[in-house]
């Protein structure tokens, strides 16, 4: 593995002199290669689905793993969007002349070698590889064994596009023969890897965060909340809550806990829980809710859990302060929303919470690079440094200073 990572690190230099047009053409060639190999990719994915079912993987894991014509089209659309985005590498961020007459430029540069560890979703392979390539970063991909066949089929397409454009294919390295015991070695390879981005369960992220000698940008679980205030527009709030839970329950930005103002118990609360039951959502209710509904009772464990499934916590709260207190205790700093017409409450909610994405009167499902206009994302960071929320191209560069003089010496 060390030899392979050394090759990847050295290959990154080959990206530094590529023009934006060369990068764009290469990514569009990735589109063509995936189109041409669609049948092989779907057949590989069938093998992964079969493996997942035989090993009793969860419904949400299988749903994230599954590829079909629609998901392939989404991958292709994402690649086309990335190809047409402005190249962030080499961008002049600032410039000035100092007191000694030195010309100073602050210039965006790639981070270097980015390692992404992820589970299940094969589309991540393509999006991460193309985003890193577009920003002139080399990438080390460590996908889950449950998606091995799908990932290898997609990486093959990426390598064909790189070869076609005479670009070192080692700039996209997929760790194929990787065992669980190799993880502790990988996360200490700071000689070759500049940053590591784990996307997976809490146990994986905690293991990496506590043991890595490489800087880590955490993409932690999404324990997302919605607070329905007493002034909320009830019809639109009902649709927002349903969308945030139902539209893609296995997504990290799906809502897991809905906090409802106590004045809405006889109206919104009953309407929402009735709709959820019709839609097959399993409800965990607080003590007050359990006195009204036939439901399981919420607990510390359910409030702290990312269900990634058709399950939701419902809690009746006295006011905004109680809602804020609950969110501070259980939030994973991912995404939260307030549904309200009270400007003061909205401002307090947006200002007093520190999650990466905070919404007023909208679904948490918009926490996504594509939805926010980034073209695609490498993930959703719950870190405070250096990137937060959906990480697009601009999050994959750092900067350096170019300083031009004509013989100055410091006095």
N, C-alpha and C positions, 0 to 999 in steps of 0.2 A: 504493500500500500504506500509506503514512503517513497519508493521509486516512482510509482504512478503519480503521486502528488507533486513530486519534483518536476516531472515532465509537464504537468498541468501548469505549474507556476511559471516555468520557462516559456511555455507557449503563449502566455498572456502578452508578452512583448510584441508578438506578431499582430496584435489588435490595435496597437497604439498609432500606427500610421495608416490605418484604413480610413478611407473617406466616408462621409455620410452616405453617398450614393452606393458605394460598395456594400455597406452594411444593409442598406435598404434592399438592394438586389438579392443579397444572400438570404434575407428573411423571406422575401417573396418566393425564392426558390424552395425554401422550407415548405411553404404553402403548396407548391406544385408537387413536391415529393410526397407529402402526406396525402394529397388528393389521389396520387397514383397508387399509393399503398393502402388505401382505405380498407379494402377487403382483408388484407393481411393483418392490419391493425385490429379490426373487429374480430377476426378469428383468434388472435392472440388474447384479446380481452375476454372472449368466451372461455378460454382456458383458465384465466384468472378468476372469473365468476364461479366456474365449477370448483376450483380450489377453495374459494371463499366459503361456498355453501357446504362443501365436504368438511371444512374445519369450523363450521358453525359461527362464522363471523356475524356481527350484528347486522340488522337490516340497514341501519344508517351507513355502516361501512361499505356494504355491498352497493348501496345506492350511489355513494361517492365514487366507487370503483367503476361502475358501469359506463360503457361507451355505447353510443348508437349514432345514427345518422345526424340527429339534431346536435348532439354534443361534439361530433367531429366538425360540423359546420361552425359551431361556436368557437372551437379551437382555431379554425382557419380564419374566422373573422377577427379574432384576437391578434393573430399573427399579422394580418393585413393592417390592423390599426397600429400595432407596434412598429411595423416597417415605415409607416408614414409619420410617426412622431418625430419631433425635433431631437436631433442627437445631443445628449447633454454633455458629452465629453468634449473638452476644449472650449467650452463656453466661457467667455470673460464675464465674471460675476461683478467685478468692480475694478476701478483703476484710478490712480492719482499720482501726483508728483510730490515727493516729500520735501522737507526743508532744505535738504542737501542737493536737490535737483535729481534725485533718483526716480526713474519711472517705475511705478509699482503696478503690477497686474495680479489680481486674484482670479485664478483659472480653475475651472472644474476638471477633475481628473478621476479616472476609475478607482474604485477601492482596491482592486487587485484580483484576488482569488476569493470567491464567495462559495461557501459550502451550505447547501440547503438539504436538510433532513426532513422528510415528509412521509406521509402515509396515504395510501389508497388512491388519491385522485391522480389519474394519468395526465390530465390536462395541465397539472402543475409542471410536469416535465418540460412541456413545450413552452409554456409562458415564462417560466424561470430562465430556461436556456436562452430564449430570444431576448428577454429583457437584459440579461447579463451581457449577451453579445452586443446588443445595441449600445450599451453603455461602456463597451470595451473591457468588461470584466471577464475573466475566465471563471468557470463554474464547476463545482463538484456536486454531483447529484447523488443523494442517497435515498432512493425510494424504498417503500416497504415491499417485503417479499410477496405480499398479496397482489401486487400490481406488476410483478417482475416482467411477465411476458408483454404486457401492454407497453410498459416503459421502454423495454428494449426495442420493440417495433418502432416506437416514436423516435428514439435516439438514433436508430439506423437512418431514418429519414433526415434528421438534422445533420448527421455526419455526411450524408450524400450531398446535401446542399453546400456544406463547407468545402468538401472535396471539389465540387463543381466550380467553386470560386477560388480554388487554390489557397484555401485558408486552413491552417493547422487544426485538424479535427479534435486535438487534445484540449482545445479551449472549452470544450463541453465534455467533461469526464463523468461517466456513469459508473458508480461502484457496484459492479455486477456480482462478483464473488465475495460477498460481505457477510460476516457472521456476527451474531450478537456480541461476542467477546471482542470484536474489532472496534466497537464503539468507543471504549475507553482510550484506545490508541488514537483513533481519529480525532477526538476532541482535544488532544494535546499536541496536534501537529501545527503549532503556531509558526513554525519555520516556513510553512508552505501555504497556510490558509490565513487570510486576513480577517474574515468575519464568518461566523456560523449562524445560520438562521434555522432554528428547529420549528417545524410545524407538525404538531401531533398532540397526543394526550399529555396530561399533566405530569405523569410519571417520567415520560421521556424528556420533557422540558426541564423538570426539576433536576434530573440526572445530569443533563448537559450544563445547566446553569451553575450547578454546584461544583462540577468537576472540570470544566473546560478551562484550558489556558488560553483559548482563543476568545476574543470579544464576542459576546452573544447578543443578538437582537431577538428577544423572545416574541413568539407569536402564540401567546397563551390561549387557554380555553376562552370561549365566548359566553360568559354568564351575563346575558344582556337583559335589561329591565325596561319596562314601560310603566310610567305613572300616569294614571287617568285622573286629572284634577276635577274638582267639582264644577268648574266652568267649561269643561270640554264640550265640543260639539259631538253629541252622542252618536249620530249616524256615521260620521266620518271616523270617529274613534273606534267604532265597532269594526269597520273595514280595515283600519290600520292594524289593530290587534290581531285580527284573523290573518291578514297578510304576513305579519311578522312571525307568526307561528306556523302557518300552513304552507306558504308559497315554496319554501324549501326547508323543512324542519331539520335536515342534517347539516345545514350551513352554520358556521360559527357566529353569524350575525342574526340568527333566528332568536326571537325572544324566549327566555326561559322563566321569567317571573313577571307577572303583571300586578301592579299595586293600584288598588282602586279606592278612591275617596269614599268614606263611609256614607256620605249623603247620596251616593249613587247605588246603594244596595238594592233598593226596590225598583230600579230602572236598568241602568247599564249593566250592573253585575249579573242580573238574572238573564238579560238578553245575551250577553257574551257567553256565559257558561252554557246556556241552552244551545247556542250555535256551535260551541266547541264539542259538546256531546254529540250533536248531529254529525259533526265532521270526524268523529272518532278520536278526539283528543282526550287523553287521560288527565284528569284534574287532581292536583294536590292542593288542598285548601288549608288556610290558616284555621285556628279554632273557631273564629266567628263564621268563616265560610262553611266549615264542616257542620255547623248547626243549621245551616240553610240548605246545603247541598248533600246529596249522596256522593261522597268523594273520599279519597284517601287524605290523610292529614299530612300537611307539610311538616318538615323537620329541618334542623340545621343542615343535614346531609342533602336534602332535596334542594334547599335554597343555594347550596354551594355547588350543585351539580350542573354540568352542561349536558342536558338530556340528548340533544341531537336527534330527537325523535318526537312523535306526536304525544308529548307530555308537557305539562306546564304547571307552575305554581301560581295560585291566585291568593293575594293577601289584601284584606281590607285594612286601610290605614286611616288614622284620624285626620291627618293634614300633611302638608308638604314636608314639614320637619321630620315626621316619622318616615316618610318615603325616602328622603335624603339619607337618614340614618341607616335605613335598611340597605340601601344601595351601597353606601360607603363600606358597610360590613361585608357584603357578599359579592360586590362587583369584581370582575377580573380586569377592569379598566379597558374594556373593549367598546361597547356601544350602549347608550341609554337614551330613552326618549321621554318627553313630557307631552301630554295631550292636554292643552289648556288654552283658554282665551284671556287668561289673566297675565298681563305683560310683566307685572312684578314677579309672579311665580315663575314665569318662563325665564326671566333674567337670572333669578336666583338659581334655578336648576342648571342653566348653562354655565354660570360663573362659579358655583360652589362645588361642582363635581369635576373630576380630573380625568375622566375616561377619554380615550383617543377620539371617539366620535360621539357628539351630543346633538340630539335632534329635538326640534319643537314641531309638533304636529306632522310627523312623518314616520314611516316604518324604519326600524333598525336595519332592514334588509338592504338599504342603500350603502351600507359600509362595505364598499367593494371598489377596487381600482377602476374598473370599467365604468361603473355607475357614476363615479365622481369625476370622470373625464381624464383619467390617467392612461387610458388605453388598455391596461392590464395591471396586475399587481404581482409582486413576488410574495406577498402575504399581507397580513394585517398585524402590525406591530403593537404590542401592549407595553413596550419600553417607553421611557421618557428620553433616552439618548440612544442613537442620534436621530432616529426616525420614529414617528408615531402614526398609527392608523394605517390605511392602505398605502403600501410602499410601491410607488411607480418608479420611472426612470430617474427622476431627480433625487430619489433616496439612495441610488446606487452609485453616486459619485461623492467624492470628498473634494478637497481643493489644495492647491499649492500657490505660492507666490513667485512670480517671475519679476525679477528686479534688474533693471537696465541702467547702467551708469556710464560715465565717460571719464573715469579716473578718480572718482571721489574716494577720500579716506576719512575715517571718523576722527574728529578732533577731541 
